[in-house]
Amino acid sequence: MRSGHLRWLWPYLRARLPALAAVAALAVVASLLSIALPYLTKEIVDQGLLAHDFPRLERLCWAILAIAAAGFAIGALNRWLYVRASADVLFALREDLYAHLVSLPPALQRRRAVGDLVTRLDGDVAEIQRFGTDTVLAFVNGALALGATAAIMIYMSWRLALIAAAALPLQLALRQLARPWITARTRAVREQTSAIAHFLYETLSATKAIQAYGAERHESARLAGLNRTYLGRLLAQQMLNFTVGGVSNLLSHGATAAVFLVGGYRVIHGETSVGTLVAFVAYMARGTGSAVSLLNLVTASQRARVSLERVRELLEPGESGVAAVASSVDAPAPDGPAGAPRRRRRGELSFERVRLGVAVCGRPLLADTTLAIDAGAKIVIHGDSGAGKSTLVDALCRFVPLDAGRIRLDGCDVATIEPRALRRAVAVLVTEPTIFRASLFDNLRYGRFDAPESAVLRAAHRAGVEAIADRLPAGYASLLGEHGRELSTGERQRVALVRALLRDPDVLVLDEALANLDAAAAVELLHLIDEQFGDRTRIVVTHVPSRVPSPDAVYELRDAALVRCDDRRARA
């Protein structure tokens, strides 16, 4: 594994060093106890059985039982400490990675499938955690046991010890030779696991559409194809692992057979006792197991390296364009007044020679546009699909970068405002508001988790959500399913409206929020917004500008420009 990978993982291990040190210390004690057992076996054979000394045999058997009991107690404590430390590392890795992902701009999120992200957060992070913590335990146990058993074996018979060690260089060379294939096979399996996870997420979220198009058999056949590909890759990985392990075991068995052959010859000719040979073989078995554990770290490091690379791809995106988006849209605000805690704003917006689109989609969506929007004004922006209306809203919220120019909110360049403060000052209602699998009450105050119950209920009353709560079985405590399937489109918009009321924004943007509403529901929502946000700046992005009552101005986004329309053209 590369040193850069280890440096990245080290802070997570360093924070758990006391627990890991305790695990290692207990492992040392357990290993020392277990190492004594073969030697006691030698004494039982030579000093008890062959010497016909039953009292000595009895004492040795009690010693074995005591050592086994002590080993059990130490092993239980060690396992408890290890699981705690291991879980801490796993959770810290996963939580940090998740926090990073949810802070990235949508432009970066869309570059990867959700199923792939989930697989990396789950399987790959768990693989890293296992290697990071298991390595400490395996190395301490393996190195200590191998060193101690090797010393005892040399003390018993240095000739047999040389024979026993003959297979180790060959086993190490075999692991090194197989390393590139192990890495390639592991990555192939991980990527296919991600593909299956994404397929399941995508199709199970679209069951209604699949049934509507009669595509059940088609999707089942796709899953079968993904499974066959996964099976092929898994078999290739497993057979490689089996071959490496099997050949390594053959070498170990060859060394064991050679020890029995030479050792048996020495026993027959009276050069070695039976008990010594029995104990030597027992130590050899333990030493071989320890050596194999250390050799397996080579294979484990290759699997962990693949997972580390997959996780670091999320933390250090390779696509330079996306990296530029990530670095520019959520960069920390500079020191000074612009980056200070949010003050009460008036909602005045100005676009100054704004150019937009090239950094996001490779083509200009807005070119040298200058526009001033008075505080408290209500304006309409319409245009063809793909003209860049939603991208303009994303630029206002710093989800995507400008190519040039600046956008000001009450005289402050939005690029200098801390992102969370900006996104609280500018609230956006979208076509399909996100409803989480949680209670209606928790969905209402999403984003304002500290809002007191009284404030949430007042906002719900103002947005007309009381009727929704009344018809649900447990009122505001009712659990909503994924995507709020219990609510109509208009009701989901009212939930989003409560969130906006609790955020108390200076600018409210409706980004195609009327698209899935019928004419009556759209008019009702707009009247409600005018009533509750009449003193705020309102920007209504819509394909149907005629639905918006009494706008102060109507603009059409076409040919990379915002063109003001008169009332007749806007409502045609």
VOSEKE-714425 format. One record per residue (C-alpha): residue in three letters; x, y, z. Coordinates in steps of 0.02 Angstrom, whole numbers, padded with zeros to 5 digits, always signed. Example, Ala and Ser with C-alpha at 12.3 -4.5 7.8 and 13.67 -1.06 7.14 Angstrom:
BEGIN
ala+00615-00225+00390/ser+00684-00053+00357/
//
This chain:
BEGIN
met+00000+00000+00000/arg+00062+00172-00045/ser+00127+00284+00094/gly+00002+00418+00041/his-00142+00299+00078/leu-00072+00262+00250/arg-00047+00447+00288/trp-00229+00477+00244/leu-00287+00335+00357/trp-00169+00373+00502/pro-00271+00512+00587/tyr-00417+00392+00608/leu-00304+00262+00688/arg-00208+00389+00793/ala-00366+00445+00882/arg-00396+00265+00938/leu-00216+00223+00985/pro-00251+00192+01172/ala-00386+00065+01131/leu-00281-00016+00994/ala-00131-00021+01111/ala-00237-00112+01241/val-00294-00234+01107/ala-00114-00265+01055/ala-00057-00289+01236/leu-00194-00415+01271/ala-00152-00502+01109/val+00029-00518+01167/val-00027-00598+01331/ala-00146-00717+01240/ser-00009-00765+01117/leu+00115-00801+01256/leu-00012-00911+01344/ser-00051-01008+01186/ile+00134-01032+01147/ala+00156-01124+01312/leu+00030-01260+01266/pro+00136-01360+01142/tyr+00281-01362+01265/leu+00165-01430+01400/thr+00113-01564+01274/lys+00297-01612+01257/glu+00312-01625+01447/ile+00154-01731+01457/val+00223-01854+01330/asp+00403-01863+01392/gln+00386-01829+01579/gly+00212-01896+01610/leu+00164-02035+01491/leu+00333-02109+01446/ala+00399-02084+01623/his+00240-02162+01698/asp+00227-02013+01819/phe+00040-01989+01847/pro+00052-01847+01978/arg+00158-01747+01856/leu+00037-01787+01716/glu-00107-01725+01825/arg-00019-01560+01865/leu+00021-01530+01682/cys-00160-01562+01631/trp-00222-01438+01763/ala-00095-01312+01696/ile-00165-01333+01520/leu-00342-01304+01585/ala-00290-01148+01681/ile-00201-01075+01530/ala-00352-01110+01420/ala-00469-01025+01545/ala-00356-00873+01558/gly-00343-00865+01370/phe-00534-00868+01356/ala-00555-00723+01478/ile-00420-00619+01396/gly-00490-00659+01223/ala-00665-00601+01273/leu-00600-00434+01340/asn-00489-00414+01188/arg-00634-00446+01069/trp-00743-00316+01158/leu-00606-00183+01150/tyr-00566-00226+00970/val-00746-00215+00909/arg-00767-00046+00995/ala-00607+00025+00921/ser-00642-00050+00750/ala-00819+00019+00748/asp-00755+00192+00799/val-00637+00194+00650/leu-00773+00134+00532/phe-00900+00261+00591/ala-00775+00405+00588/leu-00724+00362+00410/arg-00903+00346+00351/glu-00963+00504+00439/asp-00820+00610+00371/leu-00846+00546+00195/tyr-01034+00573+00206/ala-01010+00750+00274/his-00894+00785+00127/leu-01017+00715-00001/val-01168+00811+00062/ser-01066+00972+00057/leu-01021+00953-00127/pro-01114+01052-00259/pro-01248+00959-00359/ala-01142+00971-00517/leu-01016+00856-00435/gln-01144+00741-00359/arg-01222+00707-00528/arg-01059+00638-00596/arg-01082+00477-00496/ala-01228+00358-00478/val-01311+00354-00307/gly-01287+00166-00296/asp-01101+00187-00327/leu-01088+00316-00189/val-01182+00204-00068/thr-01068+00056-00108/arg-00914+00161-00077/leu-00985+00228+00086/asp-01029+00053+00143/gly-00921-00086+00069/asp-00763+00011+00028/val-00758+00107+00192/ala-00786-00057+00287/glu-00642-00137+00191/ile-00528+00008+00238/gln-00582-00004+00419/arg-00550-00191+00425/phe-00377-00171+00353/gly-00333-00021+00462/thr-00381-00107+00625/asp-00359-00292+00583/thr-00183-00256+00522/val-00129-00199+00695/leu-00200-00353+00778/ala-00142-00475+00643/phe+00033-00403+00636/val+00058-00403+00825/asn-00012-00579+00844/gly+00077-00646+00691/ala+00246-00567+00723/leu+00249-00611+00907/ala+00189-00790+00882/leu+00307-00817+00735/gly+00457-00748+00828/ala+00423-00846+00987/thr+00385-01010+00900/ala+00536-00990+00786/ala+00648-00965+00939/ile+00578-01120+01025/met+00590-01223+00865/ile+00772-01174+00842/tyr+00805-01218+01024/met+00725-01389+00999/ser+00808-01428+00831/trp+00890-01301+00719/arg+00897-01429+00577/leu+00709-01456+00579/ala+00682-01267+00597/leu+00777-01237+00434/ile+00670-01365+00345/ala+00510-01288+00415/ala+00563-01113+00357/ala+00607-01166+00180/ala+00432-01133+00113/leu+00418-00953+00175/pro+00520-00866+00037/leu+00423-00960-00096/gln+00256-00912-00017/leu+00305-00729-00008/ala+00363-00729-00190/leu+00197-00808-00241/arg+00097-00669-00154/gln+00202-00534-00234/leu+00183-00613-00406/ala-00007-00620-00388/arg-00024-00440-00323/pro-00072-00353-00488/trp-00204-00484-00527/ile-00276-00471-00352/thr-00293-00282-00370/ala-00376-00295-00540/arg-00498-00432-00488/thr-00545-00340-00328/arg-00581-00177-00420/ala-00687-00270-00548/val-00794-00348-00410/arg-00812-00182-00319/glu-00867-00091-00477/gln-00995-00225-00519/thr-01062-00217-00341/ser-01086-00030-00367/ala-01177-00061-00531/ile-01299-00181-00447/ala-01328-00063-00301/his-01368+00080-00420/phe-01484-00031-00522/leu-01582-00079-00366/tyr-01591+00101-00303/glu-01646+00167-00472/thr-01777+00035-00513/leu-01853+00016-00340/ser-01876+00205-00337/ala-01967+00196-00504/thr-02080+00044-00479/lys-02235+00138-00536/ala-02153+00191-00700/ile-02088+00015-00731/gln-02262-00057-00710/ala-02340+00081-00815/tyr-02226+00037-00962/gly-02243-00150-00935/ala-02055-00163-00911/glu-02051-00285-00765/arg-01976-00427-00866/his-01852-00310-00950/glu-01787-00247-00784/ser-01781-00423-00712/ala-01678-00476-00862/arg-01561-00328-00834/leu-01535-00381-00654/ala-01501-00560-00710/gly-01369-00493-00831/leu-01288-00389-00694/asn-01287-00540-00580/arg-01205-00649-00712/thr-01069-00520-00739/tyr-01045-00506-00551/leu-01034-00695-00535/gly-00902-00704-00671/arg-00797-00570-00587/leu-00822-00645-00415/leu-00771-00818-00476/ala-00615-00746-00556/gln-00570-00659-00392/gln-00609-00809-00283/met-00517-00934-00393/leu-00364-00821-00393/asn-00371-00809-00203/phe-00398-00997-00191/thr-00252-01032-00306/val-00134-00920-00210/gly-00191-00991-00043/gly-00193-01169-00108/val-00017-01164-00178/ser+00042-01082-00017/asn-00039-01223+00083/leu+00042-01354-00029/leu+00211-01278+00010/ser+00170-01281+00196/his+00115-01463+00187/gly+00275-01506+00093/ala+00377-01427+00232/thr+00274-01520+00364/ala+00302-01686+00274/ala+00489-01651+00264/val+00493-01613+00451/phe+00402-01777+00491/leu+00520-01872+00378/val+00681-01801+00450/gly+00613-01791+00627/gly+00547-01969+00619/tyr+00716-02029+00562/arg+00796-01944+00712/val+00667-02017+00832/ile+00693-02193+00762/his+00881-02177+00785/gly+00864-02105+00961/glu+00927-01931+00918/thr+00762-01844+00965/ser+00622-01888+01087/val+00443-01922+01033/gly+00382-01779+01140/thr+00504-01659+01058/leu+00444-01707+00884/val+00261-01692+00935/ala+00291-01520+01013/phe+00398-01465+00865/val+00259-01509+00743/ala+00132-01418+00851/tyr+00244-01264+00856/met+00271-01279+00670/ala+00082-01279+00641/arg+00066-01122+00747/gly+00214-01040+00663/thr+00146-01082+00491/gly-00021-01007+00537/ser+00064-00849+00598/ala+00170-00838+00441/val+00017-00862+00331/ser-00073-00724+00429/leu+00072-00606+00395/leu+00076-00658+00212/asn-00112-00630+00200/leu-00081-00449+00248/val-00003-00429+00076/thr-00165-00487-00006/ala-00272-00385+00115/ser-00169-00230+00077/gln-00212-00248-00108/arg-00399-00259-00072/ala-00388-00112+00047/arg-00287-00013-00080/val-00427-00033-00208/ser-00554+00028-00080/leu-00443+00173-00027/glu-00425+00228-00207/arg-00613+00218-00235/val-00646+00321-00079/arg-00511+00449-00117/glu-00585+00471-00291/leu-00734+00549-00201/leu-00624+00660-00093/glu-00505+00712-00232/pro-00608+00712-00394/gly-00504+00682-00549/glu-00613+00783-00667/ser-00534+00954-00668/gly-00694+01039-00722/val-00793+00967-00579/ala-00652+01003-00458/ala-00657+01184-00512/val-00844+01188-00478/ala-00819+01114-00305/ser-00681+01234-00260/ser-00769+01390-00320/val-00950+01373-00270/asp-00925+01325-00088/ala-00760+01410-00049/pro-00757+01487+00125/ala-00803+01669+00132/pro-00655+01785+00159/asp-00626+01878+00319/gly-00714+02044+00337/pro-00891+02112+00336/ala-00950+02006+00190/gly-00912+01846+00282/ala-00984+01903+00448/pro-01141+01828+00527/arg-01298+01862+00427/arg-01382+02029+00455/arg-01557+02074+00403/arg-01556+02106+00216/arg-01681+02194+00104/gly-01675+02075-00044/glu-01604+02189-00179/leu-01519+02089-00317/ser-01404+02145-00456/phe-01321+02047-00596/glu-01165+02133-00661/arg-01099+02077-00831/val-01137+01898-00785/arg-01076+01758-00897/leu-01135+01583-00856/gly-01137+01407-00925/val-00967+01363-00999/ala-00895+01298-00834/val-01054+01199-00801/cys-01111+01126-00967/gly-00983+01185-01094/arg-01093+01314-01182/pro-01145+01492-01139/leu-01315+01510-01057/leu-01296+01693-01010/ala-01178+01819-01091/asp-01131+01989-01016/thr-01299+02011-00932/thr-01333+02158-00818/leu-01496+02167-00721/ala-01558+02255-00564/ile-01703+02188-00459/asp-01773+02303-00327/ala-01803+02238-00151/gly-01980+02172-00133/ala-02008+02157-00321/lys-02092+02009-00403/ile-02019+01961-00570/val-02051+01818-00691/ile-01919+01728-00792/his-01973+01609-00930/gly-01893+01526-01078/asp-01873+01364-01173/ser-01817+01205-01086/gly-01628+01201-01075/ala-01611+01389-01092/gly-01526+01400-00922/lys-01661+01461-00803/ser-01625+01334-00666/thr-01438+01356-00690/leu-01460+01542-00659/val-01548+01501-00495/asp-01407+01381-00449/ala-01281+01520-00482/leu-01377+01637-00367/cys-01363+01505-00229/arg-01180+01465-00270/phe-01215+01288-00324/val-01126+01323-00490/pro-00991+01450-00530/leu-01003+01602-00643/asp-00891+01613-00795/ala-00872+01798-00764/gly-00956+01946-00679/arg-01040+01947-00510/ile-01208+01935-00426/arg-01241+02051-00279/leu-01367+02034-00139/asp-01397+02202-00054/gly-01229+02260-00120/cys-01130+02107-00062/asp-01053+01993-00190/val-01135+01824-00158/ala-00965+01742-00185/thr-00908+01823-00022/ile-01059+01768+00082/glu-01041+01609+00183/pro-01139+01475+00086/arg-01257+01427+00227/ala-01300+01609+00262/leu-01330+01640+00077/arg-01443+01489+00059/arg-01543+01543+00209/ala-01562+01717+00135/val-01616+01646-00034/ala-01748+01509-00020/val-01793+01406-00173/leu-01953+01308-00204/val-01926+01175-00338/thr-02039+01068-00447/glu-02034+00917-00332/pro-01992+00964-00152/thr-01891+00832-00061/ile-01992+00741+00071/phe-01894+00628+00188/arg-01950+00469+00273/ala-01990+00554+00437/ser-02139+00630+00526/leu-02236+00772+00449/phe-02175+00885+00589/asp-01992+00843+00559/asn-02015+00871+00372/leu-02091+01042+00405/arg-01943+01104+00506/tyr-01810+01022+00397/gly-01665+01145+00387/arg-01723+01234+00545/phe-01704+01089+00665/asp-01695+01204+00815/ala-01861+01289+00776/pro-01979+01279+00927/glu-02141+01183+00905/ser-02245+01342+00919/ala-02152+01423+00773/val-02175+01268+00665/leu-02361+01261+00702/arg-02383+01447+00665/ala-02294+01425+00497/ala-02400+01272+00461/his-02557+01372+00495/arg-02499+01513+00380/ala-02460+01390+00240/gly-02623+01294+00258/val-02542+01132+00316/glu-02662+01105+00461/ala-02786+01020+00344/ile-02650+00898+00290/ala-02609+00854+00471/asp-02794+00832+00511/arg-02819+00698+00380/leu-02662+00599+00425/pro-02684+00461+00555/ala-02564+00533+00685/gly-02573+00715+00637/tyr-02406+00804+00634/ala-02324+00646+00706/ser-02377+00541+00556/leu-02232+00455+00470/leu-02218+00501+00286/gly-02153+00373+00162/glu-02012+00400+00039/his-02039+00551-00073/gly-02197+00594+00026/arg-02307+00474-00071/glu-02452+00510+00049/leu-02455+00692-00007/ser-02516+00770-00167/thr-02402+00882-00270/gly-02486+01037-00201/glu-02471+00974-00022/arg-02285+00942-00045/gln-02267+01121-00105/arg-02353+01181+00054/val-02229+01081+00159/ala-02089+01169+00063/leu-02176+01335+00095/val-02174+01303+00283/arg-01987+01272+00272/ala-01966+01438+00182/leu-02070+01529+00314/leu-01961+01457+00452/arg-01803+01511+00361/asp-01871+01689+00343/pro-01778+01724+00179/asp-01750+01892+00095/val-01772+01817-00079/leu-01894+01680-00125/val-01869+01590-00290/leu-01997+01475-00371/asp-01895+01367-00489/glu-02033+01285-00593/ala-02127+01256-00430/leu-02290+01275-00528/ala-02244+01147-00662/asn-02340+00998-00590/leu-02488+01097-00525/asp-02651+01126-00616/ala-02701+01305-00653/ala-02811+01324-00499/ala-02681+01252-00380/ala-02544+01361-00459/val-02647+01519-00435/glu-02688+01469-00256/leu-02504+01440-00216/leu-02452+01606-00294/his-02584+01702-00196/leu-02525+01617-00037/ile-02345+01665-00074/asp-02392+01845-00111/glu-02487+01849+00053/gln-02348+01777+00160/phe-02197+01849+00067/gly-02269+02008-00005/asp-02126+02114+00065/arg-01990+01998-00001/thr-01907+01988-00170/arg-01992+01850-00272/ile-01925+01771-00430/val-02044+01653-00520/val-01961+01540-00648/thr-02097+01461-00755/his-02143+01399-00927/val-02314+01482-00910/pro-02289+01666-00863/ser-02474+01702-00888/arg-02512+01609-00725/val-02416+01736-00621/pro-02528+01879-00563/ser-02466+02059-00565/pro-02278+02038-00590/asp-02169+02193-00584/ala-02071+02132-00734/val-02064+01983-00851/tyr-01903+01923-00931/glu-01872+01791-01062/leu-01707+01696-01063/arg-01661+01669-01244/asp-01502+01675-01347/ala-01398+01686-01186/ala-01483+01848-01134/leu-01622+01904-01017/val-01742+02004-01124/arg-01878+02107-01041/cys-02052+02078-01111/asp-02203+02192-01111/asp-02364+02129-01033/arg-02441+02083-01200/arg-02294+01976-01258/ala-02267+01899-01087/arg-02446+01840-01076/ala-02466+01785-01255/
//
